[in-house]
Amino acid sequence: MSDPARSGNAAADDAVPTAGSYRPALALLASLFFMWGFITVINNTLLPHLRSVFELNYFQTTIIESVWFIAYGVMGMPSAFLIERIGYKNALILGLAIMALGALGMVGAAELVSYGVTLVSLFVIASGITLLQVAANPYVAVIGPPESSESRLTLVQAFNSMGTFFAPYFGGYLILSRTVGGNSLEGTQLTVAQRLADAQATELPYVLVAVVLAIIAFIIWRARLPRLGASTQKANREERKGLSLWSHRNLVFGVPAIFIYLIAEIGVANLFISFVILPEIGGITPAKAANYLILLWGGMMVGRFAGSFIMQRFVASRVLAAFAIFATIVMIGAATLHGMVAMWCLILVGLGHSIMFPTIFALGIKGLGPLTEEASGLLITAIAGGALVAVQGWLADAYGLQNSFWLTVACEIYVLWYAIYGSRPTNPLPDEPVVPAAQ
């Protein structure tokens, strides 16, 4: 027999949360989005640095980034199952701890000047980010009213873009500007001593990153976070028998949409500096090119803040379609034009890409109810699409760096199709609110 008092408390727990009840949690989670955006984009300044230190071609350089995104493919679903066992809050703390461990590994890699240790350390950092992504993205999407999930997730993703905006300053100043390779024009040959000295330039940045991650983990450990309601927890065995992830079109087409979008975003970001320093485009040093990379990520930040506001007034799928059309147009410009015009087309694609990930993610889990955790795991696993940046690296070696951007154009077209058709929900399940106070 149920306890009337307990039933009353449960009803109160499942009441629709007020804005004030979840805003403190959103503010704290925004710091996580900032940090994983920051660390991810440090790679964009790290890649040309490592290319110089280890004397790599484009394909070998993009393999480094592929290892980063392979972690998403390997750890996405295990992260979802781990969250089921330890809960969202503990998952966030563990994810930060794993990232800090990987950052310290990068310090060791710089000291040893080891390509292998660099790859392993980046894999560890990306594994921690994967756990954070699987936990934080659905948490933000369902923590408030369902009708504003796309706007809310786009807003916190704007803080992710804020991290990506500041990272090139950080990486450009503490890595590229302090190295011989970072201040040399494309084609300059470095001595062995110069390359060894350049390798150690990454030690201080990653020590600072590890310290900040540890501080955020401590703050989250001390914080009281709302927990998700029953519909967003993994369905029990009996419930699960009648439910299928594959009956939801928005998820089925959303997984490849995330995968394909990441090919576009990572390909542009990681090859941006290499593209801009070409004599027929910008003809500048990598250190100066990093300043223009800041504008690319700045466009993503501005676009996400603006997109969050726009989606409060317009249907999210239509907003996504408009941004995809813009991204397609400017990428065609980057693939066909020359000089500073081509460079500015590549910068502007950041604005077009800005809302794509959070909007696709929120549309992909819409109406998934008790399947939300598993759906989130699949969508985060799809971030492994960024590993195919190696394909673009191969295209750049075989057909020219500029021609490789036609792959990006094809990616934008798929996102447009998803916005128009693939994102329409089928067989939606009921959503329930979160519990407004930590238990």
C-alpha positions as CSV (number, residue, x, y, z in Angstrom):
1,M,0.0,0.0,0.0
2,S,1.4,3.4,-1.0
3,D,2.2,6.1,1.6
4,P,-0.1,9.1,0.9
5,A,2.6,11.4,2.3
6,R,5.2,9.9,0.0
7,S,2.8,10.1,-3.0
8,G,2.3,13.8,-2.2
9,N,6.0,14.4,-2.1
10,A,6.5,12.6,-5.4
11,A,3.9,14.7,-7.0
12,A,5.6,17.8,-5.7
13,D,8.9,16.5,-7.0
14,D,7.5,16.0,-10.5
15,A,6.0,19.5,-10.7
16,V,7.1,21.5,-13.6
17,P,10.3,23.3,-12.5
18,T,10.4,27.0,-12.4
19,A,13.1,28.9,-14.2
20,G,14.8,29.7,-10.9
21,S,15.0,26.1,-10.0
22,Y,17.2,25.0,-12.9
23,R,19.1,28.2,-13.8
24,P,21.8,27.7,-11.2
25,A,22.4,24.2,-12.6
26,L,22.5,25.6,-16.1
27,A,25.0,28.3,-15.1
28,L,27.3,25.6,-13.6
29,L,26.9,23.3,-16.6
30,A,27.8,26.2,-18.9
31,S,31.3,26.1,-17.4
32,L,31.6,22.5,-18.6
33,F,30.5,23.4,-22.1
34,F,33.1,26.3,-22.0
35,M,36.0,24.0,-20.9
36,W,35.4,21.2,-23.4
37,G,35.0,23.7,-26.2
38,F,38.2,25.4,-25.0
39,I,40.2,22.1,-24.9
40,T,38.9,20.9,-28.3
41,V,39.9,24.0,-30.1
42,I,43.4,24.1,-28.5
43,N,43.9,21.2,-30.9
44,N,43.4,23.6,-33.8
45,T,46.5,25.4,-32.8
46,L,48.2,22.2,-31.6
47,L,47.9,20.5,-35.0
48,P,50.1,22.9,-37.0
49,H,52.5,22.9,-34.1
50,L,52.7,19.1,-34.1
51,R,52.9,19.0,-37.9
52,S,56.1,21.1,-37.6
53,V,57.6,19.2,-34.6
54,F,57.0,15.7,-36.1
55,E,57.3,16.8,-39.8
56,L,53.9,15.4,-40.8
57,N,51.9,15.6,-44.0
58,Y,48.2,16.7,-44.0
59,F,47.0,13.1,-43.7
60,Q,49.3,12.3,-40.8
61,T,48.3,15.6,-39.1
62,T,44.6,14.9,-39.4
63,I,45.2,11.3,-38.0
64,I,45.9,13.1,-34.7
65,E,42.5,14.6,-34.7
66,S,40.9,11.3,-35.8
67,V,42.3,9.7,-32.7
68,W,40.5,12.4,-30.7
69,F,37.1,11.6,-32.3
70,I,37.6,7.8,-32.4
71,A,37.2,8.2,-28.6
72,Y,33.7,9.3,-29.1
73,G,32.9,6.3,-31.2
74,V,34.5,3.9,-28.6
75,M,33.3,5.6,-25.4
76,G,29.8,7.0,-26.4
77,M,27.6,4.0,-25.5
78,P,29.7,2.8,-22.5
79,S,29.3,6.4,-21.1
80,A,25.5,6.1,-21.4
81,F,25.6,2.8,-19.5
82,L,28.0,4.2,-16.9
83,I,25.7,7.2,-16.3
84,E,22.8,4.8,-15.6
85,R,24.9,3.2,-12.8
86,I,26.5,6.2,-11.2
87,G,24.2,9.1,-12.0
88,Y,24.6,12.3,-13.9
89,K,26.5,14.3,-11.2
90,N,29.1,11.6,-10.5
91,A,29.5,11.2,-14.3
92,L,30.3,14.9,-14.7
93,I,32.9,14.7,-11.9
94,L,34.5,11.5,-13.3
95,G,34.6,13.0,-16.8
96,L,36.5,16.1,-15.5
97,A,38.9,13.9,-13.7
98,I,39.6,11.8,-16.8
99,M,40.2,15.0,-18.8
100,A,42.6,16.3,-16.2
101,L,44.6,13.0,-16.3
102,G,44.8,13.3,-20.1
103,A,46.0,16.9,-19.8
104,L,48.8,15.8,-17.5
105,G,49.6,13.1,-20.0
106,M,50.2,15.9,-22.6
107,V,52.7,17.4,-20.3
108,G,54.6,14.1,-20.3
109,A,54.3,13.8,-24.0
110,A,55.9,17.2,-24.4
111,E,58.8,16.3,-22.1
112,L,59.4,13.0,-23.9
113,V,58.7,14.5,-27.4
114,S,56.6,11.4,-28.0
115,Y,54.1,11.2,-30.9
116,G,52.6,8.0,-29.3
117,V,52.1,9.5,-25.9
118,T,50.5,12.5,-27.5
119,L,48.0,10.3,-29.3
120,V,47.2,8.3,-26.1
121,S,46.8,11.5,-24.0
122,L,44.5,13.1,-26.5
123,F,42.4,9.9,-26.5
124,V,42.1,10.1,-22.7
125,I,41.0,13.7,-22.8
126,A,38.5,13.0,-25.5
127,S,37.1,10.0,-23.5
128,G,36.5,12.4,-20.5
129,I,34.8,14.9,-22.8
130,T,32.6,12.1,-24.3
131,L,31.4,11.2,-20.8
132,L,30.6,14.9,-20.2
133,Q,28.8,15.2,-23.5
134,V,26.6,12.1,-22.9
135,A,25.7,13.4,-19.4
136,A,25.4,17.2,-20.0
137,N,23.6,17.5,-23.3
138,P,20.5,15.5,-22.5
139,Y,20.5,16.9,-18.9
140,V,20.3,20.5,-20.3
141,A,17.7,19.5,-22.9
142,V,15.3,18.0,-20.4
143,I,16.0,20.0,-17.3
144,G,13.4,22.7,-18.2
145,P,10.2,22.9,-20.3
146,P,10.2,20.6,-23.3
147,E,9.1,23.4,-25.7
148,S,12.3,25.4,-25.1
149,S,14.8,22.5,-25.1
150,E,16.4,23.5,-28.5
151,S,16.8,27.1,-27.3
152,R,18.2,26.1,-23.9
153,L,20.7,23.7,-25.3
154,T,21.8,26.2,-28.0
155,L,22.3,28.8,-25.2
156,V,24.7,26.6,-23.2
157,Q,26.4,25.5,-26.3
158,A,27.1,29.3,-26.9
159,F,29.3,29.0,-23.8
160,N,31.0,26.1,-25.5
161,S,31.7,28.5,-28.4
162,M,32.9,31.1,-26.0
163,G,35.6,28.5,-25.0
164,T,36.4,27.9,-28.6
165,F,36.7,31.7,-29.1
166,F,39.2,32.2,-26.4
167,A,41.2,29.0,-27.0
168,P,43.0,30.3,-30.1
169,Y,44.3,33.3,-28.1
170,F,45.5,30.9,-25.4
171,G,47.0,28.4,-27.9
172,G,48.4,31.1,-30.2
173,Y,50.1,33.0,-27.4
174,L,51.3,30.1,-25.2
175,I,52.1,27.6,-28.0
176,L,52.5,29.1,-31.5
177,S,54.0,32.5,-30.6
178,R,56.6,30.9,-28.3
179,T,57.9,28.5,-31.0
180,V,60.1,28.8,-34.0
181,G,57.7,26.9,-36.2
182,G,54.8,29.1,-35.1
183,N,56.6,32.2,-36.3
184,S,57.9,30.8,-39.6
185,L,56.3,30.8,-43.1
186,E,55.0,27.6,-44.7
187,G,57.9,25.5,-46.0
188,T,60.5,26.6,-43.5
189,Q,62.8,23.8,-42.4
190,L,63.5,23.6,-38.7
191,T,66.6,22.1,-37.2
192,V,66.3,19.1,-34.8
193,A,67.2,21.4,-31.8
194,Q,64.4,23.8,-32.8
195,R,61.9,21.1,-33.1
196,L,62.8,19.6,-29.7
197,A,62.5,23.1,-28.1
198,D,59.1,23.7,-29.8
199,A,57.7,20.4,-28.5
200,Q,58.1,21.5,-24.9
201,A,56.0,24.6,-25.5
202,T,52.8,22.6,-24.7
203,E,53.7,21.9,-21.1
204,L,52.5,25.1,-19.4
205,P,49.2,25.3,-21.3
206,Y,48.2,21.8,-20.3
207,V,49.3,22.2,-16.7
208,L,46.9,25.2,-16.5
209,V,44.1,23.2,-18.1
210,A,44.5,20.3,-15.6
211,V,44.3,22.7,-12.6
212,V,41.2,24.4,-13.9
213,L,39.5,21.0,-14.6
214,A,40.2,19.9,-11.0
215,I,38.7,23.1,-9.6
216,I,35.5,22.7,-11.6
217,A,35.2,19.0,-10.5
218,F,35.4,20.1,-6.9
219,I,32.8,22.8,-7.4
220,I,30.4,20.3,-9.0
221,W,31.1,17.8,-6.2
222,R,29.9,20.4,-3.7
223,A,26.9,21.6,-5.8
224,R,23.3,20.5,-5.5
225,L,22.1,19.6,-9.0
226,P,18.5,18.7,-9.9
227,R,18.0,15.0,-10.9
228,L,16.2,13.9,-14.0
229,G,12.6,12.6,-13.8
230,A,11.5,9.1,-14.4
231,S,10.9,9.5,-18.1
232,T,14.5,10.4,-18.8
233,Q,16.0,7.5,-16.9
234,K,16.7,4.2,-18.6
235,A,13.5,2.2,-19.0
236,N,13.2,-0.9,-16.9
237,R,13.3,-4.3,-18.6
238,E,9.6,-4.7,-18.9
239,E,9.0,-1.2,-20.2
240,R,11.9,-1.5,-22.6
241,K,10.4,-4.5,-24.4
242,G,7.8,-2.4,-26.0
243,L,10.0,0.5,-27.0
244,S,12.5,0.9,-29.9
245,L,15.0,3.6,-30.7
246,W,14.6,2.8,-34.3
247,S,10.9,3.8,-34.5
248,H,11.9,7.5,-34.1
249,R,12.8,9.0,-37.4
250,N,14.3,12.2,-35.8
251,L,16.8,9.9,-34.0
252,V,17.5,7.5,-36.9
253,F,18.4,10.4,-39.2
254,G,19.8,12.5,-36.4
255,V,22.6,10.2,-35.7
256,P,24.1,10.4,-39.2
257,A,23.3,14.2,-39.1
258,I,25.6,14.6,-36.1
259,F,28.2,12.3,-37.7
260,I,28.2,14.2,-41.0
261,Y,28.1,17.7,-39.4
262,L,31.2,16.8,-37.4
263,I,33.1,16.0,-40.6
264,A,32.3,19.6,-41.7
265,E,33.0,21.4,-38.5
266,I,36.2,19.6,-37.7
267,G,37.5,19.6,-41.2
268,V,37.1,23.4,-41.5
269,A,38.6,24.1,-38.0
270,N,41.6,21.8,-38.3
271,L,42.6,22.8,-41.8
272,F,41.8,26.5,-41.4
273,I,45.3,27.6,-40.4
274,S,46.9,25.4,-43.1
275,F,44.4,26.9,-45.7
276,V,45.0,30.5,-44.7
277,I,48.8,30.4,-44.8
278,L,48.8,29.2,-48.4
279,P,50.4,31.8,-50.7
280,E,47.3,32.1,-52.9
281,I,45.0,32.6,-49.9
282,G,46.5,34.6,-47.1
283,G,50.3,34.0,-47.3
284,I,50.7,34.7,-43.6
285,T,52.4,32.8,-40.7
286,P,50.6,30.2,-38.5
287,A,50.7,32.6,-35.5
288,K,48.9,35.3,-37.5
289,A,46.5,32.8,-39.0
290,A,45.5,31.8,-35.4
291,N,44.1,35.3,-35.0
292,Y,41.7,34.7,-37.9
293,L,40.7,31.3,-36.5
294,I,39.4,33.3,-33.5
295,L,36.9,35.0,-35.8
296,L,35.7,31.6,-37.0
297,W,34.9,30.4,-33.5
298,G,33.6,33.9,-32.6
299,G,31.1,33.5,-35.4
300,M,29.9,30.3,-33.8
301,M,29.6,31.9,-30.4
302,V,27.6,34.9,-31.8
303,G,25.4,32.5,-33.9
304,R,24.5,30.4,-30.9
305,F,23.5,33.3,-28.7
306,A,21.5,34.7,-31.6
307,G,20.1,31.2,-32.4
308,S,18.9,30.7,-28.9
309,F,17.0,33.9,-29.1
310,I,15.6,33.2,-32.6
311,M,14.4,29.7,-31.7
312,Q,12.2,31.2,-28.9
313,R,10.2,32.8,-31.8
314,F,10.6,30.4,-34.7
315,V,10.4,26.7,-35.2
316,A,13.9,25.1,-34.5
317,S,13.9,23.0,-37.7
318,R,13.3,26.0,-39.9
319,V,16.1,28.0,-38.2
320,L,18.4,25.0,-38.7
321,A,17.5,25.0,-42.4
322,A,18.2,28.7,-42.8
323,F,21.7,28.3,-41.2
324,A,22.4,25.2,-43.4
325,I,21.6,27.2,-46.6
326,F,24.0,30.0,-45.5
327,A,26.8,27.5,-44.6
328,T,26.4,25.8,-48.0
329,I,26.7,29.1,-49.9
330,V,29.9,30.3,-48.1
331,M,31.6,26.9,-48.3
332,I,31.1,26.9,-52.1
333,G,32.9,30.3,-52.0
334,A,35.7,28.8,-49.9
335,A,36.1,25.9,-52.4
336,T,36.1,28.1,-55.5
337,L,37.5,31.6,-54.7
338,H,41.0,32.8,-53.9
339,G,42.7,35.4,-51.7
340,M,41.2,37.0,-48.7
341,V,37.6,36.5,-50.1
342,A,38.1,32.7,-49.8
343,M,39.5,33.1,-46.3
344,W,36.5,35.2,-45.2
345,C,34.1,32.6,-46.7
346,L,35.7,30.0,-44.5
347,I,35.5,32.3,-41.5
348,L,31.8,32.9,-42.1
349,V,31.0,29.2,-42.1
350,G,31.4,29.4,-38.3
351,L,28.2,31.4,-38.2
352,G,26.4,28.9,-40.3
353,H,27.7,26.0,-38.2
354,S,26.9,27.7,-34.9
355,I,23.5,26.2,-34.1
356,M,23.8,22.9,-35.9
357,F,25.1,20.5,-33.2
358,P,22.8,21.6,-30.3
359,T,19.8,21.9,-32.6
360,I,20.3,18.5,-34.3
361,F,20.9,17.0,-30.8
362,A,17.8,18.5,-29.3
363,L,15.7,17.5,-32.3
364,G,17.2,14.0,-32.2
365,I,16.1,13.2,-28.6
366,K,12.8,15.0,-28.8
367,G,10.0,12.6,-27.8
368,L,12.3,9.8,-26.7
369,G,11.1,9.8,-23.1
370,P,12.6,6.8,-21.2
371,L,15.0,6.2,-24.2
372,T,16.7,9.6,-23.8
373,E,19.9,8.2,-22.2
374,E,20.4,5.6,-24.9
375,A,19.5,8.1,-27.7
376,S,22.0,10.5,-26.2
377,G,24.7,7.9,-26.2
378,L,24.1,7.2,-29.9
379,L,24.2,10.8,-30.8
380,I,27.4,11.5,-28.9
381,T,28.9,8.3,-30.4
382,A,28.2,9.9,-33.8
383,I,30.6,12.7,-32.9
384,A,33.1,10.1,-34.1
385,G,32.4,11.6,-37.5
386,G,35.1,14.1,-36.7
387,A,37.6,11.2,-37.1
388,L,36.8,11.3,-40.9
389,V,38.7,14.6,-41.0
390,A,41.5,12.2,-42.1
391,V,39.5,11.6,-45.3
392,Q,39.6,15.3,-45.9
393,G,43.4,15.3,-45.2
394,W,43.7,12.5,-47.8
395,L,41.7,14.6,-50.3
396,A,43.8,17.6,-49.6
397,D,47.0,15.7,-50.3
398,A,45.6,14.1,-53.5
399,Y,43.5,17.0,-55.0
400,G,44.6,20.1,-53.2
401,L,43.6,21.6,-49.8
402,Q,41.0,24.0,-51.3
403,N,39.3,21.2,-53.4
404,S,38.9,19.1,-50.2
405,F,36.3,21.6,-49.0
406,W,33.8,20.1,-51.5
407,L,33.4,17.4,-48.9
408,T,32.2,20.1,-46.5
409,V,29.7,21.3,-49.0
410,A,28.2,17.8,-49.3
411,C,27.9,17.7,-45.5
412,E,26.0,21.0,-45.3
413,I,23.5,19.7,-47.8
414,Y,22.7,16.6,-45.7
415,V,22.1,18.9,-42.6
416,L,19.7,20.9,-44.7
417,W,17.8,17.8,-45.7
418,Y,17.6,16.7,-42.0
419,A,16.2,20.1,-41.0
420,I,13.5,19.9,-43.7
421,Y,12.5,16.3,-43.5
422,G,14.6,14.0,-41.3
423,S,14.0,15.9,-38.0
424,R,10.2,15.4,-38.0
425,P,9.4,13.2,-34.9
426,T,7.6,9.9,-35.3
427,N,6.0,7.9,-32.4
428,P,6.8,10.5,-29.7
429,L,6.9,9.3,-26.1
430,P,5.6,11.5,-23.2
431,D,8.1,13.7,-21.4
432,E,8.1,14.3,-17.7
433,P,9.8,17.2,-15.8
434,V,12.9,16.9,-13.7
435,V,13.0,16.9,-9.9
436,P,13.7,20.5,-9.1
437,A,15.9,19.9,-6.1
438,A,18.8,17.6,-5.5
439,Q,17.9,14.5,-3.4
